[in-house]
Amino acid sequence: MTRADARNGRVAPAGRAERGAGAARRASGADRWIAPAKVGVFIAALYPLARLVFFGLTDRLGANPIEFITRSTGLWTLVFLCITLAVTPLRRMTGVNGLLRFRRMLGLYAFFYAALHFTTYIWFDKWFDLAEILKDIGKRPFITVGFAAFVLLIPLAATSPRAAARKLGRRWKTLHSAIYAIAALAILHFWWMKAGKHDLVLPKIYGAIVVALLGWRLLAWARAKFAARPRV
């Protein structure tokens, strides 16, 4: 092959292929941390459940074990919702795209603890007594708000697999934007529940976190709209 041939681009496709393969290998090497990190996050996310089991076995759930479990699982649901919402801003700020690989698992853990929270209430607290549950909803509206948040979580958990995302297409993103409403309802549920006891320290902290995370998204959306605006 002559230099003229090289200048004419006859070897360019092979060169591009080699560069592409090299970039793929570098990307693969850069993402090697994701698999062990996901295992670590998966195990760490089981800590709240393991803690409840340990406290139950050692008789450390307090005078009202059902209330302790209900409030613990509810708080951890809110924690995982906040962590899930924080993934995208953290990825944008750090440039580490691999963080997105953790979002689905964290969201599913939020649903898992929400399911434990809901099950504890209707099973161990109310023993599936529908009349008592309806009476409780009428007396305490924060239960209605919490139930609405849990119902909205169900389709998000059901459509979390990649196959569902491919099948739904653009509708998947629209459906999963419901997490913003879920976070707002969860804060309202927590706030009203604590307001009855005049203990708003934690609701204010988590409320500020959710407002900051949703505000960041609103600001990012406004910037994108401004950047896409046609210039005169």
C-alpha positions as CSV (number, residue, x, y, z in Angstrom):
1,M,0.0,0.0,0.0
2,T,1.5,3.3,-1.0
3,R,1.5,6.6,0.9
4,A,-0.9,8.0,-1.8
5,D,-3.3,5.2,-1.0
6,A,-3.1,6.1,2.7
7,R,-3.7,9.8,1.9
8,N,-6.7,8.8,-0.3
9,G,-8.3,7.2,2.8
10,R,-8.1,3.5,1.7
11,V,-6.8,2.5,5.2
12,A,-9.0,4.9,7.1
13,P,-11.8,2.4,7.8
14,A,-9.4,0.0,9.4
15,G,-7.9,2.9,11.4
16,R,-11.3,4.0,12.6
17,A,-12.2,0.4,13.5
18,E,-9.0,0.1,15.6
19,R,-9.7,3.4,17.3
20,G,-13.2,2.3,18.0
21,A,-12.1,-1.0,19.4
22,G,-9.6,0.8,21.6
23,A,-12.2,3.2,22.9
24,A,-14.5,0.2,23.6
25,R,-11.8,-1.5,25.6
26,R,-11.1,1.6,27.5
27,A,-14.8,2.1,28.3
28,S,-15.0,-1.5,29.4
29,G,-12.1,-1.2,31.6
30,A,-13.4,2.1,33.1
31,D,-16.7,0.3,33.9
32,R,-15.2,-2.6,35.8
33,W,-15.9,-0.9,39.1
34,I,-19.7,-1.0,38.4
35,A,-20.3,-4.8,39.0
36,P,-18.6,-5.0,42.4
37,A,-20.1,-1.6,43.4
38,K,-23.6,-2.8,42.5
39,V,-23.1,-5.9,44.7
40,G,-21.9,-3.6,47.6
41,V,-24.9,-1.3,47.1
42,F,-27.3,-4.2,47.0
43,I,-26.0,-5.6,50.3
44,A,-25.9,-2.2,52.0
45,A,-29.5,-1.5,50.9
46,L,-30.5,-4.6,52.9
47,Y,-29.2,-3.0,56.1
48,P,-32.6,-1.5,57.2
49,L,-34.3,-4.9,56.9
50,A,-31.4,-6.7,58.6
51,R,-31.6,-4.1,61.4
52,L,-35.3,-4.8,61.9
53,V,-34.8,-8.5,62.0
54,F,-31.9,-8.2,64.5
55,F,-33.9,-5.9,66.7
56,G,-36.9,-8.3,66.6
57,L,-34.7,-11.3,67.5
58,T,-33.1,-9.4,70.4
59,D,-36.4,-7.8,71.7
60,R,-35.3,-4.3,70.9
61,L,-38.3,-3.0,68.9
62,G,-39.6,-1.1,71.8
63,A,-43.0,-1.1,73.6
64,N,-44.8,-0.9,70.3
65,P,-43.0,-3.1,67.7
66,I,-45.6,-2.5,65.0
67,E,-45.2,1.2,65.2
68,F,-41.4,0.9,65.2
69,I,-41.4,-1.2,62.1
70,T,-44.0,1.0,60.3
71,R,-42.1,4.2,60.9
72,S,-38.7,2.6,60.2
73,T,-39.8,1.2,56.8
74,G,-41.5,4.5,55.9
75,L,-38.5,6.5,56.7
76,W,-36.2,4.2,54.6
77,T,-38.6,4.4,51.7
78,L,-38.1,8.2,51.8
79,V,-34.4,7.8,52.0
80,F,-34.2,5.6,48.9
81,L,-36.5,7.9,47.0
82,C,-34.1,10.8,47.7
83,I,-31.1,8.7,46.8
84,T,-32.8,7.6,43.5
85,L,-33.6,11.2,42.7
86,A,-30.0,12.3,43.5
87,V,-28.5,9.9,40.9
88,T,-29.0,12.1,37.8
89,P,-27.8,15.4,39.4
90,L,-24.7,13.5,40.8
91,R,-24.0,12.0,37.4
92,R,-24.3,15.4,35.7
93,M,-22.0,17.1,38.2
94,T,-19.3,14.3,38.3
95,G,-19.5,13.2,34.7
96,V,-19.6,9.5,35.9
97,N,-22.2,8.0,33.6
98,G,-21.9,4.6,35.3
99,L,-24.0,6.0,38.2
100,L,-27.1,5.6,36.1
101,R,-26.6,1.9,36.3
102,F,-27.6,2.1,40.0
103,R,-30.8,4.1,39.6
104,R,-33.1,1.2,38.8
105,M,-31.9,-0.9,41.8
106,L,-32.3,2.0,44.2
107,G,-35.8,2.7,42.9
108,L,-36.7,-0.9,43.4
109,Y,-35.5,-0.7,47.0
110,A,-37.6,2.3,47.5
111,F,-40.6,0.3,46.4
112,F,-39.5,-2.7,48.5
113,Y,-39.5,-0.7,51.7
114,A,-42.7,1.1,50.7
115,A,-44.3,-2.4,50.3
116,L,-43.1,-3.4,53.7
117,H,-44.4,-0.2,55.2
118,F,-47.8,-0.6,53.6
119,T,-48.0,-4.4,54.5
120,T,-47.1,-3.7,58.1
121,Y,-50.0,-1.2,58.4
122,I,-52.8,-3.2,56.7
123,W,-51.7,-6.6,58.1
124,F,-50.1,-6.3,61.5
125,D,-51.7,-3.0,62.5
126,K,-55.2,-3.4,61.0
127,W,-55.4,-7.2,60.3
128,F,-57.0,-6.5,56.9
129,D,-60.0,-4.9,58.5
130,L,-61.3,-2.8,55.6
131,A,-63.9,-0.9,57.8
132,E,-61.2,0.0,60.3
133,I,-58.8,1.1,57.5
134,L,-61.5,3.3,55.9
135,K,-62.3,4.8,59.3
136,D,-58.6,5.5,59.8
137,I,-58.3,7.1,56.4
138,G,-61.2,9.5,57.3
139,K,-59.6,10.5,60.6
140,R,-56.1,10.7,59.3
141,P,-55.7,12.1,55.7
142,F,-51.9,11.5,55.8
143,I,-52.7,7.8,55.3
144,T,-54.6,8.6,52.1
145,V,-51.7,10.6,50.8
146,G,-49.2,7.8,51.6
147,F,-51.5,5.2,50.0
148,A,-51.6,7.3,46.8
149,A,-47.8,7.5,46.7
150,F,-47.6,3.7,47.1
151,V,-50.1,3.1,44.3
152,L,-48.1,5.4,42.0
153,L,-45.0,3.4,42.8
154,I,-46.5,0.1,41.7
155,P,-46.4,0.7,37.9
156,L,-42.9,2.2,38.1
157,A,-41.7,-1.0,39.8
158,A,-43.6,-3.2,37.3
159,T,-42.0,-1.4,34.3
160,S,-38.5,-1.2,35.7
161,P,-37.1,-4.1,33.5
162,R,-35.3,-3.1,30.3
163,A,-37.8,-5.1,28.3
164,A,-40.6,-2.9,29.6
165,A,-38.6,0.2,28.8
166,R,-38.1,-0.9,25.2
167,K,-41.7,-1.9,24.8
168,L,-43.1,1.4,26.1
169,G,-40.6,3.6,24.3
170,R,-41.1,7.3,25.0
171,R,-44.1,6.5,27.2
172,W,-41.7,4.8,29.7
173,K,-40.0,8.1,30.5
174,T,-43.3,9.8,30.9
175,L,-44.6,7.1,33.2
176,H,-41.4,7.2,35.4
177,S,-41.6,11.0,35.7
178,A,-44.3,10.1,38.3
179,I,-41.5,9.7,40.8
180,Y,-41.5,13.5,41.3
181,A,-45.1,13.4,42.4
182,I,-44.4,10.3,44.5
183,A,-41.6,12.2,46.3
184,A,-43.9,15.2,46.9
185,L,-46.7,12.9,48.3
186,A,-44.2,11.1,50.5
187,I,-43.0,14.3,52.0
188,L,-46.6,15.5,52.6
189,H,-47.4,12.1,54.2
190,F,-44.4,12.3,56.5
191,W,-45.1,16.0,57.3
192,W,-48.8,15.5,58.3
193,M,-47.9,12.4,60.3
194,K,-45.3,14.2,62.3
195,A,-47.3,17.5,62.6
196,G,-49.8,15.8,65.0
197,K,-46.9,15.3,67.4
198,H,-45.3,18.7,66.7
199,D,-42.1,17.0,65.5
200,L,-41.2,18.5,62.2
201,V,-37.4,18.4,62.3
202,L,-37.0,15.3,60.0
203,P,-39.9,16.4,57.6
204,K,-38.2,19.7,57.2
205,I,-34.8,18.1,56.4
206,Y,-36.2,15.6,53.9
207,G,-38.5,18.3,52.5
208,A,-35.6,20.5,51.8
209,I,-33.7,17.7,50.1
210,V,-36.6,16.8,47.8
211,V,-37.2,20.5,47.0
212,A,-33.5,20.9,46.1
213,L,-33.5,17.8,43.9
214,L,-36.7,18.8,42.1
215,G,-35.5,22.4,41.9
216,W,-32.3,21.2,40.2
217,R,-34.3,19.4,37.6
218,L,-36.5,22.4,37.0
219,L,-33.5,24.6,36.5
220,A,-31.9,22.1,34.2
221,W,-35.1,21.9,32.1
222,A,-35.3,25.7,31.9
223,R,-31.6,25.9,30.8
224,A,-32.2,23.3,28.1
225,K,-35.3,25.2,26.8
226,F,-33.3,28.4,26.8
227,A,-30.4,26.8,24.9
228,A,-32.7,25.3,22.3
229,R,-34.5,28.6,21.7
230,P,-33.7,29.9,18.2
231,R,-31.3,32.8,18.2
232,V,-32.0,36.0,16.3
